Amino acid sequence: MDTTKKQQQTGLILGIVSLALPIIAGIISNAATNSASSANSLGGLIFLLIVVTLICLAALIVGIIGIVKSSGAMKAATAAGEKKVLGIVGLVLSILGTVYSAFDFFFVGICATCTVCALAAAMG
């Protein structure tokens, strides 16, 4: 009984983390972009994009683990005849976090990184 609740709580926490990491990456990106000086802007922008891309990749991995853990916790709760509300919420949050972080990783992180690299190559 206690084990399935802990499994569901683990899935819920992973879902929250997978949803929060891309949001934190966006906040970091906006704050750094607004405070960048023109002298170091290209180097800072490249570093910033690498960091944001890695944060979104970590969120993607955490989201996938959250989906697996929540699904397993829901199956265990069903087999034990217990409520599976936390497992469902963890699964939904993990799916939302995975989709959001995948969008950020592929469309924002990789495309922006390629754009900055092309800009750096064009500058010399």
C-alpha positions in Angstrom: 0.0 0.0 0.0 2.7 2.5 1.0 4.9 1.4 -1.9 2.5 2.2 -4.6 1.8 5.6 -3.1 5.5 6.4 -3.1 5.8 5.2 -6.7 2.9 7.5 -7.6 4.6 10.4 -5.7 7.8 9.8 -7.6 6.0 9.9 -10.9 4.3 13.1 -9.8 7.6 14.8 -8.8 9.2 13.8 -12.1 6.3 15.2 -14.0 6.5 18.5 -12.1 10.3 18.7 -12.7 9.9 17.9 -16.4 7.4 20.7 -16.8 9.3 23.2 -14.6 12.8 22.9 -16.3 11.8 24.3 -19.7 10.0 27.2 -18.0 13.1 27.9 -15.9 15.2 27.7 -19.1 13.0 30.3 -20.7 13.2 32.6 -17.7 17.0 32.3 -17.8 17.1 32.9 -21.5 14.9 36.0 -21.3 16.8 37.5 -18.3 20.2 36.9 -20.0 19.1 38.3 -23.3 17.8 41.5 -21.7 21.0 42.1 -19.7 23.5 41.2 -22.4 26.1 43.8 -23.3 27.0 44.4 -26.9 30.7 43.6 -26.4 30.2 40.1 -25.2 26.9 39.4 -26.7 27.8 36.7 -29.3 29.9 34.6 -26.8 27.3 35.0 -24.1 24.5 34.2 -26.6 26.2 31.0 -27.7 26.8 29.9 -24.1 23.2 30.7 -23.2 21.8 28.7 -26.1 24.0 25.7 -25.1 22.8 25.9 -21.5 19.1 26.3 -22.5 19.4 23.4 -24.9 21.0 21.1 -22.3 18.3 22.1 -19.7 15.6 21.2 -22.2 17.3 17.9 -23.0 17.5 17.1 -19.3 13.8 17.9 -19.0 13.0 15.7 -21.9 14.9 12.8 -20.2 13.2 13.4 -16.9 9.8 13.5 -18.6 10.3 10.2 -20.3 11.4 8.7 -16.9 8.3 10.2 -15.3 6.0 8.6 -17.9 7.5 5.2 -17.3 7.4 5.6 -13.5 3.8 6.9 -13.5 2.6 4.1 -15.8 4.3 1.5 -13.6 2.8 3.1 -10.4 -0.7 3.1 -11.9 -0.4 -0.6 -12.9 0.8 -1.4 -9.3 -2.0 0.6 -7.8 -4.6 -1.1 -10.0 -3.2 -4.5 -9.1 -3.3 -3.6 -5.4 -6.8 -2.2 -5.6 -5.7 1.3 -4.6 -6.5 4.8 -5.9 -4.3 5.9 -8.7 -5.0 9.7 -8.7 -1.4 10.7 -8.1 -0.2 8.3 -10.9 -2.7 9.8 -13.3 -1.6 13.4 -12.4 2.1 12.4 -12.6 1.5 10.8 -16.0 -0.3 13.9 -17.4 2.3 16.3 -16.1 5.1 14.0 -17.4 3.5 13.9 -20.9 3.0 17.7 -20.9 6.6 18.3 -19.7 8.0 15.9 -22.3 6.1 17.6 -25.2 7.0 21.1 -24.0 10.6 20.3 -23.5 10.8 18.4 -26.8 9.4 21.5 -28.5 11.9 23.8 -26.8 14.8 21.4 -27.4 14.2 20.8 -31.1 12.7 24.1 -32.3 14.2 26.7 -30.0 17.5 25.1 -28.8 18.8 23.5 -32.0 17.5 26.0 -34.5 18.8 29.0 -32.4 22.1 27.3 -31.9 22.5 26.7 -35.7 21.5 30.3 -36.4 24.1 31.6 -33.9 26.8 29.3 -35.3 26.0 30.4 -38.9 26.2 34.1 -37.7 29.5 33.5 -36.0 30.9 31.8 -39.2 29.7 34.7 -41.3 31.4 37.2 -39.0 34.7 35.7 -39.4 
